[in-house]
Amino acid sequence: MNARLFASLTPQQQHVMILAMQVRNAMEDFHVKHLSDAQMAELNPIIRQALYDAIMTVENGDDPNRVRNVSYLVSMIPDYWEVPGQHEDAEA
């Protein structure tokens, strides 16, 4: 993606593209070991759309269902998920 096209995106779209690139890079070793290029090609747009949907759910203050939608997503977070960034605090 060139800088001009990136600059033409909404802030939410820009954030999603950066987040999706970070996720894609983090998944690279898993991809090589377990997923074909075709599977990754199918998975990547699903990840980008899900990130966009989540950002819009969190940021859309005009949506009367926003609190309900965010609360629903929060209630689905499993207890066993690690909290991002906590492992860094434990090592410090």
PADREN-858366 format. One record per atom (N, C-alpha, C, O): residue number from 0; chain; atom name; x, y, z. Coordinates in steps of 0.05 Angstrom, whole numbers, plus 5000, padded with zeros to 4 digits. Each point is the difference from the previous one (the first is absolute). Example, Ala and Ser with C-alpha at 12.3 -4.5 7.8 and 13.67 -1.06 7.14 Angstrom:
<rs>
R num chaine atome    X    Y    Z
R   0      A     N 5264 4886 5156
R   0      A    CA 4982 5024 5000
R   0      A     C 5018 5024 5000
R   0      A     O 5021 5000 5013
R   1      A     N 4972 5021 4973
R   1      A    CA 5016 5024 5001
R   1      A     C 4985 5022 5014
R   1      A     O 5010 5022 5004
</rs>
This chain:
<rs>
R num chaine atome    X    Y    Z
R   0      A     N 5017 4977 5000
R   0      A    CA 4983 5023 5000
R   0      A     C 5018 5024 5000
R   0      A     O 5019 5003 5016
R   1      A     N 4975 5016 4966
R   1      A    CA 5017 5024 4999
R   1      A     C 4990 5021 5020
R   1      A     O 4977 4998 5010
R   2      A     N 5040 5021 4997
R   2      A    CA 4993 5020 5020
R   2      A     C 4976 5016 4992
R   2      A     O 4985 5008 5018
R   3      A     N 5011 4998 4957
R   3      A    CA 4977 5016 4991
R   3      A     C 4974 4986 5006
R   3      A     O 4981 5011 5010
R   4      A     N 5018 4963 4983
R   4      A    CA 4976 4984 5005
R   4      A     C 4995 4998 5030
R   4      A     O 4978 5002 5009
R   5      A     N 5043 4992 5006
R   5      A    CA 4998 4998 5029
R   5      A     C 4988 5026 5011
R   5      A     O 4982 4999 5017
R   6      A     N 5028 5023 4974
R   6      A    CA 4991 5027 5010
R   6      A     C 4971 5005 4993
R   6      A     O 4987 5016 5014
R   7      A     N 5003 4971 4965
R   7      A    CA 4972 5005 4992
R   7      A     C 4980 4984 5017
R   7      A     O 4976 5004 4998
R   8      A     N 5034 4977 5018
R   8      A    CA 4982 4983 5016
R   8      A     C 4991 5016 5025
R   8      A     O 5012 5019 5008
R   9      A     N 4965 4972 5003
R   9      A    CA 4991 5012 5025
R   9      A     C 5019 4992 5022
R   9      A     O 5015 4981 4997
R  10      A     N 4986 5033 5025
R  10      A    CA 5017 4992 5022
R  10      A     C 4995 4971 5009
R  10      A     O 5019 4986 5006
R  11      A     N 4956 5006 4995
R  11      A    CA 4994 4973 5008
R  11      A     C 5012 4980 4980
R  11      A     O 5011 4979 5008
R  12      A     N 4987 5027 4966
R  12      A    CA 5011 4982 4980
R  12      A     C 5030 4999 5002
R  12      A     O 5012 4979 4997
R  13      A     N 5001 5043 5008
R  13      A    CA 5029 5001 5004
R  13      A     C 5008 4983 5024
R  13      A     O 5019 4984 4999
R  14      A     N 4966 5019 5023
R  14      A    CA 5007 4984 5024
R  14      A     C 4997 4971 4994
R  14      A     O 5017 4984 5009
R  15      A     N 4962 5008 4977
R  15      A    CA 4996 4972 4994
R  15      A     C 5022 4989 4983
R  15      A     O 5010 4978 5004
R  16      A     N 4999 5037 4976
R  16      A    CA 5021 4991 4982
R  16      A     C 5026 4996 5016
R  16      A     O 5014 4980 4996
R  17      A     N 4992 5038 5023
R  17      A    CA 5024 4997 5016
R  17      A     C 4997 4976 5019
R  17      A     O 5018 4984 5003
R  18      A     N 4959 5014 5010
R  18      A    CA 4995 4977 5018
R  18      A     C 5001 4974 4985
R  18      A     O 5012 4981 5009
R  19      A     N 4976 5018 4968
R  19      A    CA 5000 4975 4984
R  19      A     C 5028 4993 4991
R  19      A     O 5006 4976 4999
R  20      A     N 5010 5044 4994
R  20      A    CA 5028 4993 4992
R  20      A     C 5015 4989 5024
R  20      A     O 5016 4982 4997
R  21      A     N 4979 5029 5027
R  21      A    CA 5013 4990 5024
R  21      A     C 4991 4971 5006
R  21      A     O 5017 4983 5006
R  22      A     N 4957 5012 4991
R  22      A    CA 4990 4972 5004
R  22      A     C 5012 4981 4979
R  22      A     O 5009 4978 5007
R  23      A     N 4991 5031 4968
R  23      A    CA 5011 4983 4979
R  23      A     C 5030 4993 5006
R  23      A     O 5008 4977 4997
R  24      A     N 5007 5043 5011
R  24      A    CA 5029 4995 5005
R  24      A     C 5003 4982 5024
R  24      A     O 5018 4982 5000
R  25      A     N 4965 5021 5021
R  25      A    CA 5001 4983 5023
R  25      A     C 4993 4971 4993
R  25      A     O 5009 4981 5014
R  26      A     N 4974 5015 4966
R  26      A    CA 4991 4973 4993
R  26      A     C 5018 4987 4979
R  26      A     O 4995 4977 4993
R  27      A     N 5026 5036 4999
R  27      A    CA 5016 4989 4978
R  27      A     C 5011 4972 5005
R  27      A     O 4998 4983 4983
R  28      A     N 5014 5013 5040
R  28      A    CA 5011 4973 5007
R  28      A     C 4978 4979 5001
R  28      A     O 5003 4978 4990
R  29      A     N 4974 5029 5021
R  29      A    CA 4977 4982 5001
R  29      A     C 4991 4994 4971
R  29      A     O 4994 4977 4994
R  30      A     N 5005 5044 4990
R  30      A    CA 4992 4996 4972
R  30      A     C 5018 4980 4986
R  30      A     O 4990 4982 4987
R  31      A     N 5036 5022 5016
R  31      A    CA 5019 4983 4986
R  31      A     C 4997 4970 5009
R  31      A     O 5002 4982 4984
R  32      A     N 4993 5014 5042
R  32      A    CA 4998 4973 5011
R  32      A     C 4973 4987 4995
R  32      A     O 4999 4976 4996
R  33      A     N 4979 5040 5003
R  33      A    CA 4974 4987 5001
R  33      A     C 4980 5009 4978
R  33      A     O 4980 4986 4996
R  34      A     N 5025 5035 4990
R  34      A    CA 4981 5010 4981
R  34      A     C 5012 5004 4972
R  34      A     O 5023 5009 4998
R  35      A     N 4962 4984 4982
R  35      A    CA 5010 5005 4973
R  35      A     C 4996 5030 4993
R  35      A     O 4987 5014 5014
R  36      A     N 5026 4994 4965
R  36      A    CA 4997 5028 4991
R  36      A     C 4970 5005 4993
R  36      A     O 4990 5022 5004
R  37      A     N 4997 4958 4984
R  37      A    CA 4971 5004 4994
R  37      A     C 4984 5004 5025
R  37      A     O 4981 5016 5000
R  38      A     N 5025 4968 5021
R  38      A    CA 4985 5004 5025
R  38      A     C 5005 5027 5012
R  38      A     O 4982 5013 5010
R  39      A     N 5043 4996 4989
R  39      A    CA 5006 5027 5011
R  39      A     C 4986 5022 4983
R  39      A     O 4990 5019 5011
R  40      A     N 5009 4976 4963
R  40      A    CA 4987 5020 4983
R  40      A     C 4970 5002 5007
R  40      A     O 4988 5021 4997
R  41      A     N 5000 4957 5011
R  41      A    CA 4972 5000 5009
R  41      A     C 4997 5012 5028
R  41      A     O 4981 5014 5005
R  42      A     N 5038 4980 5012
R  42      A    CA 4999 5009 5028
R  42      A     C 5005 5030 5003
R  42      A     O 4987 5013 5016
R  43      A     N 5032 4998 4969
R  43      A    CA 5007 5028 5003
R  43      A     C 4977 5020 4998
R  43      A     O 4997 5017 5017
R  44      A     N 4986 4981 4962
R  44      A    CA 4978 5019 4999
R  44      A     C 4979 4996 5023
R  44      A     O 4987 5019 5008
R  45      A     N 5011 4957 5001
R  45      A    CA 4982 4995 5023
R  45      A     C 5011 5015 5025
R  45      A     O 4984 5012 5014
R  46      A     N 5042 4986 4990
R  46      A    CA 5012 5014 5023
R  46      A     C 4997 5030 4996
R  46      A     O 4992 5014 5020
R  47      A     N 5013 4997 4957
R  47      A    CA 4998 5029 4996
R  47      A     C 4971 5009 5004
R  47      A     O 4996 5021 5013
R  48      A     N 4984 4965 4977
R  48      A    CA 4973 5008 5004
R  48      A     C 4991 4998 5029
R  48      A     O 4986 5018 5010
R  49      A     N 5023 4961 5004
R  49      A    CA 4994 4997 5029
R  49      A     C 5012 5023 5016
R  49      A     O 4987 5010 5018
R  50      A     N 5038 4997 4976
R  50      A    CA 5012 5023 5014
R  50      A     C 4985 5026 4995
R  50      A     O 4995 5015 5018
R  51      A     N 4997 4989 4957
R  51      A    CA 4984 5024 4993
R  51      A     C 4974 5000 5015
R  51      A     O 4992 5020 5011
R  52      A     N 4994 4957 4989
R  52      A    CA 4974 4999 5014
R  52      A     C 5004 5005 5030
R  52      A     O 4983 5014 5012
R  53      A     N 5038 4976 5000
R  53      A    CA 5005 5005 5028
R  53      A     C 5006 5029 5006
R  53      A     O 4989 5011 5019
R  54      A     N 5028 5001 4965
R  54      A    CA 5006 5029 5003
R  54      A     C 4975 5016 4997
R  54      A     O 4995 5019 5016
R  55      A     N 4988 4975 4964
R  55      A    CA 4976 5016 4996
R  55      A     C 4980 4996 5024
R  55      A     O 4986 5018 5008
R  56      A     N 5013 4957 5003
R  56      A    CA 4983 4995 5023
R  56      A     C 5009 5016 5024
R  56      A     O 4983 5012 5013
R  57      A     N 5043 4989 4992
R  57      A    CA 5010 5014 5023
R  57      A     C 4998 5030 4997
R  57      A     O 4993 5015 5019
R  58      A     N 5012 4995 4957
R  58      A    CA 5002 5029 4995
R  58      A     C 4973 5013 4993
R  58      A     O 4998 5025 5001
R  59      A     N 4982 4960 4991
R  59      A    CA 4976 5012 4989
R  59      A     C 4982 5009 5023
R  59      A     O 4981 4986 5008
R  60      A     N 5024 5038 5003
R  60      A    CA 4985 5010 5022
R  60      A     C 4971 5007 4993
R  60      A     O 4984 5004 5018
R  61      A     N 5010 4999 4956
R  61      A    CA 4973 5006 4991
R  61      A     C 4981 4976 4999
R  61      A     O 4976 5004 4997
R  62      A     N 5035 4973 5005
R  62      A    CA 4984 4975 4998
R  62      A     C 4987 4995 5027
R  62      A     O 5013 4996 5020
R  63      A     N 4960 5004 4981
R  63      A    CA 4986 4995 5025
R  63      A     C 5006 4972 5011
R  63      A     O 4995 4996 5024
R  64      A     N 5014 4986 4960
R  64      A    CA 5006 4973 5009
R  64      A     C 5029 4996 5007
R  64      A     O 5009 4978 5006
R  65      A     N 5007 5043 4993
R  65      A    CA 5029 4998 5005
R  65      A     C 5007 4987 5026
R  65      A     O 5016 4981 5001
R  66      A     N 4972 5028 5021
R  66      A    CA 5007 4989 5026
R  66      A     C 4993 4971 5001
R  66      A     O 5015 4983 5011
R  67      A     N 4962 5010 4979
R  67      A    CA 4991 4972 4999
R  67      A     C 5019 4983 4984
R  67      A     O 5008 4978 5008
R  68      A     N 5000 5032 4968
R  68      A    CA 5018 4985 4983
R  68      A     C 5028 4997 5012
R  68      A     O 5011 4978 4999
R  69      A     N 4999 5043 5013
R  69      A    CA 5026 4998 5014
R  69      A     C 4998 4981 5023
R  69      A     O 5018 4983 5005
R  70      A     N 4961 5019 5011
R  70      A    CA 4997 4983 5023
R  70      A     C 4998 4971 4992
R  70      A     O 5011 4982 5013
R  71      A     N 4976 5013 4965
R  71      A    CA 4997 4972 4989
R  71      A     C 5028 4989 4994
R  71      A     O 5007 4978 5007
R  72      A     N 5009 5038 4978
R  72      A    CA 5027 4991 4993
R  72      A     C 5017 4995 5025
R  72      A     O 5014 4981 5001
R  73      A     N 4984 5038 5018
R  73      A    CA 5016 4996 5025
R  73      A     C 4991 4975 5014
R  73      A     O 5017 4985 5011
R  74      A     N 4957 5009 4990
R  74      A    CA 4991 4976 5014
R  74      A     C 5009 4974 4987
R  74      A     O 5000 4979 5012
R  75      A     N 5008 5023 4963
R  75      A    CA 5009 4976 4985
R  75      A     C 5030 4994 5004
R  75      A     O 5010 4979 4992
R  76      A     N 5005 5040 5020
R  76      A    CA 5029 4996 5004
R  76      A     C 5004 4978 5020
R  76      A     O 4992 5002 5023
R  77      A     N 5022 4976 4968
R  77      A    CA 5005 4978 5018
R  77      A     C 5018 5007 5023
R  77      A     O 5018 5017 4997
R  78      A     N 4978 4971 5027
R  78      A    CA 5017 5005 5023
R  78      A     C 5029 4992 4995
R  78      A     O 5018 5012 5012
R  79      A     N 4987 4969 4971
R  79      A    CA 5027 4990 4995
R  79      A     C 5017 5018 4982
R  79      A     O 5024 4996 4998
R  80      A     N 4964 5024 4989
R  80      A    CA 5015 5017 4983
R  80      A     C 5020 5017 5017
R  80      A     O 4992 5012 5020
R  81      A     N 5033 4989 4971
R  81      A    CA 5019 5018 5013
R  81      A     C 4993 5029 4993
R  81      A     O 4989 5006 4979
R  82      A     N 5018 5011 5039
R  82      A    CA 4995 5029 4995
R  82      A     C 5024 5010 4985
R  82      A     O 5023 4997 5009
R  83      A     N 4973 5015 4967
R  83      A    CA 5023 5009 4984
R  83      A     C 5018 5020 5016
R  83      A     O 4990 5017 5014
R  84      A     N 5035 4979 4983
R  84      A    CA 5019 5018 5013
R  84      A     C 5008 4992 5028
R  84      A     O 5019 5011 5011
R  85      A     N 4966 4971 5002
R  85      A    CA 5006 4993 5027
R  85      A     C 5026 4984 5002
R  85      A     O 5015 5002 5020
R  86      A     N 4991 4981 4960
R  86      A    CA 5024 4985 5001
R  86      A     C 5025 5018 5001
R  86      A     O 5020 4993 5011
R  87      A     N 4978 5030 4976
R  87      A    CA 5022 5019 5000
R  87      A     C 5004 5011 5028
R  87      A     O 5023 5004 5009
R  88      A     N 4955 5001 5006
R  88      A    CA 5002 5011 5027
R  88      A     C 5013 4979 5018
R  88      A     O 5015 5007 5018
R  89      A     N 4979 4968 4978
R  89      A    CA 5011 4979 5017
R  89      A     C 5030 4996 4996
R  89      A     O 5014 4993 5019
R  90      A     N 4996 5013 4957
R  90      A    CA 5028 4997 4995
R  90      A     C 5016 5024 5010
R  90      A     O 5024 4998 5004
R  91      A     N 4963 5025 5000
R  91      A    CA 5015 5024 5008
R  91      A     C 5009 4999 5029
R  91      A     O 5012 5018 5010
</rs>
